Amino acid sequence: MSSVSKSPWVIHYDGSSCNGCDIEVLAALTPLYDVERFGIINTGNPKHADIFLVTGSVNEQNIGVVQEIYDQMVEPKVVVACGICACSAGIFHDCYNIIGGVDKAIPVDVYVPGCAVRPEAIIDGVVQGLAILEEKAKALAEAKKKGE
């Protein structure tokens, strides 16, 4: 386990959801589920974040925001789509302004379906993201080593 996955920082963004998944994300931070036992810390700055946790679907008004947050994150980075709305737009799929799930705006590494997604599933998705983050960090280090 490298230093990248020992203490990952997560930035959470609510696209356009009913806030059910957002409440569950907050529940994962409480002592009952205690996501911090994995060293995971919630941050508000994309430049400090390793994992981008998105709830809700992407619409015409927030697609630029989602892309900007993603672009501000430093490599390696992982995107976790939490909830069926983030995965495929869910019940909002047929709304006039909904583009779709998060993968319509940025590449997604881990999909965590559910309505509302349970805190245990969110934690499992983030832990899966840690494995992907580890792989990306190794690939980045190898590419850097080859470039020198």
N, C-alpha and C positions, 0 to 999 in steps of 0.2 A: 504494500500500500504506500503510495507516494504522498508527498505533502499536498498535492492537488486534491486528493480525495479524503484527506484527514479532517479538513475543516472547510467544507464547501459553503459558499455564501449563495443564497437564493434571493432573486428578486421576483416579486409576485405582481402580476398585472391582471386586472379584471377587464376583459374585452367588452362584452355586452351580454351580461348574463342576468339571471334572476337573483344572484348573490347567494344561492344555496351552496355552491362549491366554495365560495369565498369564506363562508362561515366555517366550512369543514377545514379549509386551509388554516384558519385561525385556531380551530380546535386541535390541529396537529401540533401547534406550538405550545399548547397548554401542558401542564404537568401530567395530565392523564395519559397523553400519547407521547409527549416529550421527544420531539424530533431533535432537540439539541443533544440527546445522548449519542447521536451519530456525528456530532460536531457541526451540524447544519445551523446556520445563522441566517435570519431574514435581514436583508439590507434594502435600502431605498435608492442606492446608487448603482446603475448598471455597470459602471467602470470597476466596481468591486465584486460584482456577481459572477459566479461560475455557472449557475443554473437559472434559466429563465422559466418560471412557473406561470403558465397562462391559463386562466379560466374564462369561459365565455367565448362566443364566436367573434369573427372578424367582420366588421361592417365598413361602410364607406368612410365613416368619420374617424375610425381608430386604426385603419390599416397603416397609415403613415407613422403613428405613434408606436405600434408594435414593431415595425421595421426599424425605426430609429433607436428604440431600446436595444434591439438585437444587434444593430450595427455598433452601438457604443460599448458592447461587452467585449472583453479581451479574449482572444483565443487561448486555450481551448474553452469552448462553451457548449452547453447542452440545453435543449428546449424540451420541457415536459408539458404536454397538453392535458389538463385536468378537467374531467367532466365531458359528457357527450357533446356539449355545445362547442367546446374547444377542439374536440376530435372531428366532428362532422356538422356542426351548427345545430344539431339536436332539434328540439321543437321549434326553433326559430328559422329552420332551413328555408321555408317558403316566404319569409318576410321580404319585403321589397328592397331593403337596404343591406341585407346580409349577403356577404360574399361567400362565406363558408367557414370551415374550421381554420385553425391557426396555420395549418400547412398550406393554405392559399396565400399566406403572406411571407412566411419564413419556414425554413426546414425544421421539422419536428423529429426528435430522437426517440421520445417515449410517449406513448398514448396511454392514458389512464381513464377508461370509460366509467360512466356511472352518472346517476342523476338522483340526487347529488352524490358525488363521489365521496366515499368514506375516508376518514383520516388515515386508516390503516393502508388503504390503497394509495393514497397520496404519498405516504412515507415509503411504501414499496416502490412506487414510480420514481421517487427521488433517489432511492438506493440503486435502482436499475440505472438511473442516469449517472450515478457515481462510477459505475463500471464503464460506461461509455466515455465519461470524462477522462478516466484513467487511460483508456485506449487512445483517445484523441491526444492526450498529453504525450504519450509514448511516440505516436506518429509524428507529432510536432517536433519532439526532441530529435528523432531520427532524421527528419527533413532538415533540421537546423544543422545537425552534425554533417550531413552530406553536402550542405551548402558552404560549409567552411573549408 
